[in-house]
Amino acid sequence: VRGKLERGNTIELPDYWEGLVDSDTITVQLTANKTFQQLYVERIEDNKVYIKELSDKLINCFYFIQAERKDVDKMEVEY
């Protein structure tokens, strides 16, 4: 899932994610837009990602969220 967060601090994940991905494997990449921001993921719960900014500035960022699927076997790396 990817997009832009310009208002608020919550990214809502698609409904189908709850049955499709392992919630323990969710990773979030945040890229500040236009100004320097100290962004971090506060928590992930109820199919939502909550973002914070260290100095309480308004959040304006791009996001890229990934997770492992839980409906297939885990991939094994072969050397």
TORPA-4810 file (N, C-alpha, C, O; in nm, 3 decimals):
<nodes>
NODE_1_0.086_-0.117_0.000_0.000_0.000_0.000_0.091_0.123_0.000_0.189_0.128_0.073_V
NODE_2_0.057_0.220_-0.082_0.136_0.343_-0.085_0.043_0.462_-0.099_-0.069_0.447_-0.148_R
NODE_3_0.089_0.578_-0.058_0.006_0.697_-0.071_0.070_0.817_-0.007_0.190_0.820_0.020_G
NODE_4_-0.013_0.918_0.017_0.032_1.044_0.075_-0.058_1.078_0.193_-0.181_1.069_0.182_K
NODE_5_0.001_1.116_0.303_-0.073_1.156_0.422_-0.052_1.306_0.441_0.058_1.350_0.473_L
NODE_6_-0.159_1.384_0.422_-0.150_1.529_0.433_-0.233_1.584_0.547_-0.208_1.695_0.595_E
NODE_7_-0.328_1.509_0.591_-0.415_1.555_0.700_-0.427_1.445_0.804_-0.446_1.328_0.771_R
NODE_8_-0.414_1.483_0.928_-0.427_1.385_1.034_-0.299_1.306_1.052_-0.193_1.342_1.003_G
NODE_9_-0.312_1.196_1.126_-0.195_1.115_1.157_-0.223_0.965_1.143_-0.149_0.883_1.196_N
NODE_10_-0.331_0.930_1.070_-0.372_0.791_1.063_-0.380_0.744_0.918_-0.440_0.809_0.833_T
NODE_11_-0.317_0.629_0.892_-0.327_0.564_0.763_-0.417_0.442_0.781_-0.386_0.353_0.860_I
NODE_12_-0.525_0.438_0.708_-0.616_0.324_0.716_-0.574_0.221_0.613_-0.565_0.251_0.494_E
NODE_13_-0.550_0.099_0.659_-0.513_-0.009_0.569_-0.639_-0.066_0.504_-0.747_-0.056_0.561_L
NODE_14_-0.626_-0.125_0.386_-0.744_-0.182_0.319_-0.808_-0.292_0.404_-0.739_-0.364_0.476_P
NODE_15_-0.939_-0.303_0.395_-1.012_-0.404_0.474_-0.961_-0.545_0.450_-0.954_-0.626_0.543_D
NODE_16_-0.925_-0.576_0.326_-0.883_-0.711_0.293_-0.749_-0.750_0.356_-0.714_-0.868_0.358_Y
NODE_17_-0.674_-0.653_0.408_-0.545_-0.683_0.470_-0.560_-0.771_0.593_-0.473_-0.855_0.618_W
NODE_18_-0.666_-0.755_0.669_-0.682_-0.832_0.792_-0.679_-0.982_0.766_-0.622_-1.056_0.846_E
NODE_19_-0.738_-1.027_0.659_-0.738_-1.170_0.627_-0.623_-1.212_0.540_-0.600_-1.332_0.522_G
NODE_20_-0.548_-1.117_0.485_-0.445_-1.149_0.387_-0.303_-1.144_0.441_-0.219_-1.224_0.398_L
NODE_21_-0.273_-1.053_0.534_-0.134_-1.037_0.578_-0.117_-1.071_0.726_-0.210_-1.063_0.806_V
NODE_22_0.007_-1.108_0.760_0.046_-1.134_0.898_0.076_-0.999_0.962_0.173_-0.933_0.925_D
NODE_23_-0.006_-0.958_1.057_0.007_-0.824_1.115_0.141_-0.802_1.186_0.182_-0.687_1.206_S
NODE_24_0.209_-0.909_1.226_0.340_-0.895_1.291_0.451_-0.862_1.192_0.563_-0.833_1.234_D
NODE_25_0.422_-0.867_1.063_0.526_-0.842_0.963_0.508_-0.708_0.891_0.580_-0.681_0.794_T
NODE_26_0.416_-0.626_0.935_0.392_-0.498_0.869_0.511_-0.405_0.889_0.558_-0.385_1.001_I
NODE_27_0.560_-0.349_0.778_0.667_-0.250_0.784_0.620_-0.123_0.714_0.547_-0.129_0.614_T
NODE_28_0.663_-0.009_0.766_0.618_0.119_0.714_0.739_0.206_0.683_0.827_0.223_0.766_V
NODE_29_0.742_0.262_0.562_0.844_0.359_0.525_0.775_0.494_0.510_0.672_0.505_0.444_Q
NODE_30_0.832_0.596_0.572_0.777_0.732_0.566_0.880_0.826_0.506_0.997_0.821_0.542_L
NODE_31_0.835_0.912_0.414_0.922_1.011_0.353_0.856_1.148_0.369_0.746_1.171_0.319_T
NODE_32_0.923_1.237_0.439_0.870_1.371_0.461_0.853_1.443_0.327_0.931_1.422_0.235_A
NODE_33_0.750_1.527_0.318_0.722_1.603_0.196_0.737_1.752_0.224_0.674_1.805_0.317_N
NODE_34_0.817_1.818_0.147_0.837_1.964_0.146_0.923_2.017_0.260_1.003_2.108_0.238_K
NODE_35_0.911_1.965_0.381_0.991_2.015_0.492_1.047_1.897_0.572_0.998_1.785_0.562_T
NODE_36_1.150_1.925_0.650_1.207_1.824_0.738_1.106_1.789_0.846_1.047_1.877_0.908_F
NODE_37_1.086_1.661_0.868_0.997_1.613_0.974_1.061_1.493_1.041_1.130_1.414_0.976_Q
NODE_38_1.039_1.480_1.168_1.089_1.366_1.244_0.972_1.270_1.267_0.908_1.273_1.373_Q
NODE_39_0.946_1.188_1.169_0.829_1.101_1.168_0.861_0.963_1.222_0.972_0.912_1.204_L
NODE_40_0.764_0.904_1.289_0.778_0.765_1.333_0.641_0.702_1.348_0.540_0.772_1.360_Y
NODE_41_0.639_0.570_1.346_0.514_0.495_1.365_0.492_0.481_1.515_0.572_0.420_1.586_V
NODE_42_0.383_0.537_1.561_0.349_0.528_1.703_0.296_0.390_1.738_0.336_0.330_1.838_E
NODE_43_0.204_0.339_1.653_0.150_0.205_1.676_0.073_0.161_1.552_0.035_0.242_1.468_R
NODE_44_0.051_0.030_1.544_-0.031_-0.028_1.439_-0.135_-0.113_1.510_-0.102_-0.210_1.578_I
NODE_45_-0.262_-0.077_1.493_-0.369_-0.154_1.555_-0.501_-0.126_1.484_-0.518_-0.021_1.422_E
NODE_46_-0.593_-0.222_1.494_-0.725_-0.208_1.432_-0.718_-0.174_1.284_-0.798_-0.095_1.233_D
NODE_47_-0.620_-0.233_1.215_-0.602_-0.214_1.071_-0.570_-0.068_1.035_-0.605_-0.021_0.927_N
NODE_48_-0.503_0.002_1.128_-0.463_0.140_1.105_-0.319_0.159_1.152_-0.271_0.093_1.244_K
NODE_49_-0.250_0.253_1.085_-0.113_0.289_1.123_-0.118_0.432_1.176_-0.165_0.523_1.106_V
NODE_50_-0.071_0.452_1.298_-0.073_0.584_1.361_0.068_0.643_1.356_0.164_0.585_1.407_Y
NODE_51_0.078_0.761_1.295_0.206_0.829_1.275_0.217_0.947_1.372_0.119_1.014_1.401_I
NODE_52_0.339_0.971_1.420_0.366_1.087_1.506_0.482_1.166_1.446_0.564_1.113_1.371_K
NODE_53_0.485_1.292_1.482_0.597_1.380_1.445_0.655_1.432_1.576_0.583_1.485_1.660_E
NODE_54_0.785_1.416_1.592_0.851_1.443_1.720_0.823_1.580_1.777_0.806_1.594_1.898_L
NODE_55_0.819_1.683_1.694_0.798_1.819_1.744_0.654_1.867_1.725_0.626_1.987_1.733_S
NODE_56_0.563_1.774_1.701_0.419_1.802_1.686_0.387_1.894_1.568_0.285_1.963_1.570_D
NODE_57_0.471_1.896_1.464_0.438_1.967_1.341_0.326_1.892_1.270_0.302_1.775_1.298_K
NODE_58_0.258_1.960_1.177_0.160_1.892_1.095_0.231_1.789_1.008_0.339_1.816_0.955_L
NODE_59_0.171_1.674_0.993_0.232_1.566_0.916_0.196_1.581_0.768_0.079_1.597_0.732_I
NODE_60_0.298_1.575_0.684_0.281_1.578_0.539_0.387_1.484_0.484_0.504_1.522_0.475_N
NODE_61_0.347_1.362_0.448_0.446_1.263_0.407_0.388_1.164_0.307_0.267_1.152_0.288_C
NODE_62_0.480_1.093_0.244_0.446_0.980_0.160_0.471_0.854_0.242_0.557_0.852_0.330_F
NODE_63_0.394_0.749_0.214_0.414_0.623_0.286_0.414_0.505_0.191_0.353_0.508_0.084_Y
NODE_64_0.486_0.400_0.232_0.492_0.274_0.159_0.485_0.166_0.265_0.573_0.158_0.351_F
NODE_65_0.383_0.083_0.260_0.360_-0.017_0.364_0.360_-0.156_0.300_0.295_-0.179_0.198_I
NODE_66_0.434_-0.248_0.363_0.444_-0.385_0.313_0.418_-0.482_0.428_0.429_-0.446_0.545_Q
NODE_67_0.384_-0.605_0.391_0.367_-0.711_0.490_0.373_-0.845_0.419_0.350_-0.854_0.299_A
NODE_68_0.403_-0.950_0.496_0.403_-1.085_0.441_0.261_-1.139_0.437_0.182_-1.116_0.528_E
NODE_69_0.230_-1.209_0.330_0.098_-1.272_0.320_0.092_-1.391_0.416_0.193_-1.457_0.441_R
NODE_70_-0.026_-1.417_0.469_-0.041_-1.530_0.560_-0.118_-1.645_0.495_-0.136_-1.750_0.558_K
NODE_71_-0.162_-1.628_0.371_-0.237_-1.733_0.304_-0.148_-1.825_0.221_-0.197_-1.917_0.156_D
NODE_72_-0.017_-1.801_0.223_0.078_-1.888_0.153_0.193_-1.920_0.247_0.215_-1.850_0.347_V
NODE_73_0.267_-2.025_0.216_0.383_-2.062_0.297_0.489_-1.953_0.289_0.501_-1.883_0.189_D
NODE_74_0.566_-1.940_0.398_0.675_-1.843_0.399_0.779_-1.883_0.296_0.806_-2.001_0.275_K
NODE_75_0.838_-1.783_0.232_0.940_-1.807_0.131_1.070_-1.853_0.198_1.113_-1.795_0.297_M
NODE_76_1.131_-1.956_0.142_1.259_-2.003_0.192_1.368_-1.958_0.098_1.360_-1.978_-0.023_E
NODE_77_1.470_-1.897_0.153_1.583_-1.849_0.073_1.680_-1.965_0.053_1.722_-2.030_0.149_V
NODE_78_1.716_-1.988_-0.072_1.814_-2.091_-0.103_1.943_-2.024_-0.150_1.938_-1.927_-0.225_E
NODE_79_2.054_-2.075_-0.106_2.183_-2.019_-0.145_2.243_-2.097_-0.257_2.352_-2.064_-0.303_Y
</nodes>
